[in-house]
Amino acid sequence: MRAAVLVEPGTIAMQERPVPTPQAGDVLVRVASVGVCGSDTHYYRHGRVGSFVVESPLVLGHEASGTIVGVGDGVDPARIGQRVSIEPQRPDPDTVETRSGHYNLCPHMQFYATPPIDGAFCDYVTIGAAFAHAVPDTVSDDAAALCEPLSVGIAAVRKAEVTGGSRVLIAGAGPIGVVISQICSAYGATEIVVSDPDEARRRQVLGFGATAALDPTAGPIGDLGVDAFIDASGAPSAVTAGIRAVRPAGTVVLVGSGAETMELPTQVIQNRELMLTGVFRYANTWPTAIALIESKRVDLDAMVTARFPLERAAEALDADRTPGSVKAVVTVS
């Protein structure tokens, strides 16, 4: 099979590799679409994301969809031919975290495109059968792939306890900020304010559920009194400003991956009794993601601004530098 392999920072090489064999409990998936994530571009340009370092050739891509073409022992052969969205995780079933339902926090997790585990910029991948989620024909291959970033948003919105009538501030109008804005709208939030210094992104997010878009460089955001603040930027200044915008007893959720450490307004957090938490990937989100897409409460296809064949994966990894880019997709088959 073909594989687009990161051989060193800034260099993707096309290689021929054996088609993987599904082990017991696994399915073999012919890959259809793969979304490009910010972590993919970071590995591509810098060879690392935080403590995760690329030390050997790596196949990138973890936002994937496809069709089951083979099964391992213990998996119903009737699943062959089924279109699926891949939840790109292999948790250890015996850890405390997995057994308690927080399998995303499993310390022995094998996650697509996180060194040294290969991802989906290739023709075929294997995954545990329970992590290959069937999608209806009304869901496109691209949307099925983008269930992955949608799941990040779902995990964040759940932690923020967004519900009907909620007032929410989101920092960052990149792909994750856009999906969070859509989910907040689907969950009934009546005020969804998004801050981003990029004018084009501010205009775009208004078409994805946001009720207002602010330029954080134009002046202080101030005390908006929102119920929840969700950071999808990772910028320390955005986190500080967002915390100050939350009402007493409100919630702060950190999603964006930024500085390893940052200063926080601890007096504001303490005096307002704010709940501050983070999101690391997701757990038990795919059924919700597929339902949101199928019901058209979120529109992932509208987020796709560029498509590239597998042989042009390097161009896809640089597509975020194009003005107006929201989400690039690699079309594999």
LINUR-V740347 format. One record per pair of residues at least 12 apart in sequence whose ideal C-beta (glycine too) atoms are under 7 Angstrom apart, sorted by sequence separation. I is the first residue (numbers start at 1). J is the second residue. D is the distance in whole Angstrom. If there is no record, write none. Layout:
# LINUR-V740347
I&J&D  I&J&D
This chain:
# LINUR-V740347
2&14&6  3&15&5  68&80&6  91&103&4  95&107&6  316&328&5  68&81&7  95&108&6  181&194&6  202&215&7  229&242&4  306&319&5  2&16&7  3&17&5  67&81&7  68&82&5  92&106&5  229&243&6  316&330&5  43&58&7  67&82&7  89&104&7  91&106&4  239&254&7  1&17&6  44&60&7  67&83&5  68&84&6  92&108&4  168&184&5  194&210&4  229&245&6  43&60&6  177&194&6  192&209&6  196&213&7  229&246&5  313&330&6  1&19&5  66&84&6  91&109&5  192&210&5  193&211&7  197&215&6  65&84&7  90&109&7  192&211&5  193&212&5  194&213&5  195&214&5  197&216&6  226&245&6  305&324&6  306&325&6  40&60&5  65&85&5  66&86&7  89&109&6  90&110&4  191&211&6  197&217&5  221&241&5  226&246&6  227&247&6  305&325&5  308&328&7  310&330&6  40&61&6  65&86&7  168&189&5  173&194&5  193&214&6  195&216&5  220&241&7  223&244&6  224&245&4  226&247&7  243&264&7  244&265&6  305&326&5  64&86&4  89&111&6  162&184&5  170&192&7  216&238&6  223&245&6  225&247&5  228&250&6  234&256&3  236&258&7  243&265&6  252&274&6  305&327&6  306&328&4  307&329&5  308&330&5  309&331&6  310&332&5  88&111&6  153&176&6  157&180&6  165&188&7  166&189&4  167&190&7  168&191&7  173&196&4  222&245&7  227&250&5  228&251&5  229&252&5  230&253&5  231&254&5  232&255&5  233&256&5  234&257&5  235&258&6  236&259&6  239&262&6  252&275&7  303&326&5  304&327&5  305&328&7  308&331&7  64&88&7  88&112&3  152&176&6  156&180&6  163&187&6  164&188&3  167&191&4  168&192&5  169&193&5  170&194&5  171&195&5  172&196&6  181&205&6  185&209&3  221&245&5  226&250&7  231&255&6  232&256&5  234&258&3  240&264&7  244&268&6  248&272&4  249&273&5  250&274&6  251&275&5  252&276&4  253&277&6  254&278&5  255&279&5  303&327&5  307&331&5  37&62&6  162&187&5  163&188&6  165&190&5  173&198&7  184&209&6  216&241&6  228&253&7  230&255&6  231&256&5  240&265&6  243&268&6  248&273&6  304&329&5  37&63&6  62&88&4  149&175&6  153&179&4  157&183&5  182&208&5  195&221&6  236&262&4  243&269&7  246&272&7  253&279&6  34&61&4  149&176&6  153&180&4  157&184&6  162&189&5  178&205&6  181&208&5  182&209&5  35&63&3  173&201&4  177&205&7  181&209&4  246&274&6  34&63&6  150&179&5  154&183&6  173&202&6  181&210&5  34&64&5  149&179&6  153&183&5  157&187&6  178&208&5  173&204&7  193&224&7  243&274&7  33&65&5  173&205&4  31&64&6  32&65&5  10&44&7  32&66&5  9&44&7  10&45&6  31&66&4  32&67&7  9&45&6  30&66&5  6&43&6  9&46&6  29&66&4  30&67&5  6&44&6  9&47&4  29&67&7  90&128&6  29&68&6  30&69&5  28&68&7  173&213&7  27&68&5  28&69&6  86&127&5  28&70&4  89&131&6  27&70&7  195&238&7  27&71&5  87&131&4  86&131&7  26&72&4  86&132&6  87&133&6  25&72&6  6&54&6  22&70&5  24&72&5  27&75&6  84&132&4  85&133&5  22&71&6  23&72&5  24&73&4  25&74&5  62&111&7  84&133&6  7&57&5  22&72&4  24&74&5  25&75&6  62&112&4  84&134&6  85&135&5  180&230&6  6&57&7  62&113&4  84&135&6  5&57&5  6&58&5  27&79&6  61&113&6  82&134&5  83&135&5  180&232&6  5&58&7  60&113&5  5&59&6  6&60&6  59&113&7  75&129&5  4&59&7  29&84&6  58&113&7  169&224&6  177&232&4  3&59&5  64&120&4  176&232&4  29&86&6  58&115&6  62&119&5  169&226&5  61&119&4  62&120&6  168&226&6  174&232&7  59&118&4  60&119&5  61&120&4  85&144&4  167&226&5  168&227&7  172&231&7  55&115&6  56&116&6  58&118&6  59&119&5  61&121&4  85&145&7  88&148&7  167&227&5  168&228&5  169&229&5  170&230&5  171&231&5  172&232&4  54&115&5  60&121&5  64&125&7  83&144&7  166&227&5  171&232&6  172&233&3  52&114&6  53&115&6  59&121&5  85&147&4  166&228&6  168&230&7  170&232&6  171&233&4  52&115&6  59&122&6  68&132&6  162&228&6  172&238&7  161&228&7  171&238&4  160&228&4  160&230&5  171&242&5  40&113&6  169&242&6  156&230&5  65&141&5  169&245&5  65&144&3  176&255&6  65&145&4  64&145&5  63&145&5  63&146&6  172&256&6  63&148&4  34&120&5  62&148&6  63&149&6  34&121&6  31&120&5  161&251&6  31&122&7  160&251&5  31&123&6  30&123&7  31&124&7  160&253&5  30&124&6  31&125&6  159&253&5  29&124&7  28&124&6  29&125&5  156&253&5  28&126&5  29&127&6  27&126&7  156&255&5  26&126&5  27&127&6  26&127&7  26&128&6  27&129&5  25&128&6  26&129&6  29&132&6  152&255&7  20&124&6  22&126&5  25&129&6  17&122&7  19&124&5  20&125&7  27&132&5  20&126&5  186&292&6  33&141&4  32&141&4  33&142&5  35&145&5  34&145&6  35&146&5  186&297&4  33&145&4  37&149&7  186&298&6  35&148&7  35&149&7  183&298&6  182&298&4  4&121&4  3&121&7  4&122&7  159&277&6  3&122&4  179&298&7  2&122&6  159&279&6  1&122&6  2&123&5  1&123&4  204&326&6  1&124&5  156&279&5  200&323&6  155&279&5  200&324&6  178&303&6  152&279&7  155&282&4  154&282&7  175&303&7  152&281&7  152&282&6  155&285&6  151&282&4  154&285&4  151&285&4  154&288&5  151&286&6  154&289&6  151&289&5  147&286&6  150&289&5  147&289&4  150&292&7  147&290&6  150&298&7  178&326&6  143&293&5  150&300&6  139&290&7  175&326&6  175&327&5  133&286&4  139&293&5  146&300&4  135&290&6  139&294&6  138&294&6  133&290&6  143&300&4  146&303&7  136&294&6  142&300&7  143&301&5  142&301&6  140&301&6  142&304&5  105&280&6  104&280&6  104&281&4  104&282&6  104&283&4  103&283&5  102&283&6  146&327&7  101&283&7  101&284&7  145&329&7  142&329&5  121&310&7  121&313&5  87&286&5  85&286&7  85&290&7  50&257&7  121&330&6  123&332&6  123&333&7  61&330&7  44&317&5  41&317&5  40&317&6  41&320&6  36&316&5  36&317&6  36&319&7  35&327&6  36&328&4  35&329&5  36&330&7  34&329&7  33&329&5  34&330&5  14&311&6  33&331&6  34&332&6  33&332&7  32&332&6  12&313&5  31&332&4  32&333&6  12&314&4  31&333&6  30&333&6  4&310&6  2&310&6  4&313&4
